[in-house]
């Protein structure tokens, strides 16, 4: 496990953030990325999102902290991350994509790093701004989100060796695949629930008759 969190892996994360084109290229062709670090970045993103909702100043935040469930949000982010990786892998397998599942996981995880960092920064800054300075808070979040989305876009493009146009089409199809997977999971869950209810009713009937 130590090799996945080595000093070189951490340095390459920051190199990828500052040089996404080169960074993602060598992640695919030289195994320089780390899936555990990518997952950790997703977890830190989720924590940063929750912290922002809980601790941001009342000047920019009107959310009731009692309605925030950090564990539920963490699970939701991890499930979304897994679903996004699986969906993209499924689509790109049919579109001659060169990226493996681990490459996709790293590309998305690393891309969420600047978004997570900016959540923490914006939360801190919100403690010192006045009402008329809310725009500065919004700009911080906007820059972080925009850069993260650009990183993910570049990452998907590089690991699959796609053009920008094909990458955009692939991402659109990825979201369609996500909806299909969610529908199938809900359908299966509903069917299993119906089967369980049927057997429970049969069991109850047998107990009452005996």
N, C-alpha and C positions, 0 to 999 in steps of 0.2 A: 504493500500500500504506500510505502514511503516514496516510491519512485513516481507515483501519480501526483504527489504533493511536493516534489523536489523544488529546490530553489530555481532551477532552470525552467520548470513548468510554470511557476509563478511569474518569472521574468517574461516568459513568452506570452502569457496572458496580457500583460501590460503592453508588450510590443504589438500584439494583435489589435489592441484598442487604439493605439496610435498609428499603426500601419495595417489597416484591415485587409487591403488587397494582397500584400505580401504575406501577412500573417496567416490568413486563411489558406493561401496556396500551399504553404509549407506544412500546415496542419494536415492537409490531405495527402501530400506527397512525401513528407518526412516524419510523420507520426510525432509532431511536436506538441500536440494538444493533449488535454487531460479531461476525460469524461467526469471523474469525481469532482474536479475543480469546477467544471461547467455546471454540474448539479448543485454544488455549493453556492455558486453565483445565483442560481435560480432561487435557492432557499433564502439567501441574503436579500434578493429582490423582493421576495414575498414578505420578509420581516420588515424591510424598509417601507413597503407599501402600507403595511399595518401600522407601523410606527407613525407614518405620515398622517394616517387617518385618526390615530389616537392622540398624538401629541402636538400636532400643528396648532399654532396660535388661533384663537377665536376670530382673529381678523380675517383669516382665510379659510377657516374650517367651521362648519356648523353641524358636523356629524355627532350624534349622541354616542359616546364611547361604550355605553352599555349595549349598543346594537352591533358592536364589532367583535367577531369571534376569530381570534388570530389562528387557532388551530384549523378551523374550517377554511379560512382563506389560504393557509399554507397547503392544505390538501388539495384545494381547488387549483392553485397555481401549479402544483406538481402534476396533477392529472391533466391539466391543459398542456403543460410542457410535453408530457409523454404522448398525448394525443396528437400534438402538432408534429412531433418527431416521427411517429408511426405513419401519420397521414402523408407527410412529405416523402418519406421513404417509399411508401406504397405507390404514390404518383410517379416519382422519379424512376422507379424500377421499370415503369411502362414507357418512359420517355428518354431512355438511354442515359440516365444520370449516372455519373461516376462515383458519387458519394456513398459511403456506407452509413449505416445507422449511427455509428459512433461519431462520424464526421458531422452529421446533421445535428446530433445532440450537442457537440462542442460548438458548432456555428451558432446555434440558437442560444445556448447557455452563455457563451462569451458576449453575444450581442445584448443580452439583458443586463450585463454588468453596468454600463453607464446609466441605464435607467434606474437601477437600484441605488447606485451611488448618489444620483441627483435627488432621489426621494429623501435620503438622509440629509443632504445639504439643504434642500428646500425646507425641511422640517426645522432645522437649526436656524436658518435665516428668518423663518416666519416668526420667531420669537422676538425679533428686533425691528420689524417693519411696522409702519403705521398704516392706517386704512387707505390712504392715497398711494401707497407703495405696493399694492397688491399685484400690479402688473409685473414687477420685478420677480415676485414669487412665481407667477405664471410663466414668465420667460425661462426661468431656471428649469422648471419641469418640462416645458416645451422643448428646450434644447436637448435635455437628457433623453426624452422619448424619441425625438427626431433622430438623434445620433444612434440610439440603440436600434431603431428600425432600419436605418441605413446599414449598420453593421450586419444585421441579420440578412438583409437583402444581398449584400456583398458576399457574406459567408455562404449562402445557398448558391449564389452564382459561381463562386470559386470552387467549392467542393464538388459540384456537379459538372463543372466546365461548361456552363451555359452562357448564352448571351443575355443581356439585360431583358430583352423582350421575352425570351423563353423563360427566364426566371420569374417574371411577373405573371405569365400564364400559368406556370407551375404553382406559384403561391395561391393563385385564384382557385386552381383545381385542388390544392391542398385543403383549403377551407371547405370546399364542396365535399371532399373525402371525409373531413372531420364531422360534418353534419350527417353523412351517411353512417359513419361508425357510431355516432351517438344514437342515431335512430335504431340501428341494429341492436346495440346494447340495451336500449330501453325496451325494444320489442322482446328480446330474449328474457330480460328481467320480468316483464309483464307475464310472459308465458310461464316462466318458472313459478311466479307467484300464483298463477291460476292452477298449475299442477299441484303445488303445495296445498292450496285451499281445497282442491278436490280430494286429495288423499286424507287431509285432516277431517273433512266432512265424512268420508267413508269410514275412517277410524272411529269417529264419534258415533256414527250410526251403529257400527258393530258393537261398540261398548254398551250403548243403550239397549240394544236388542238382546245382549247376553246378560 
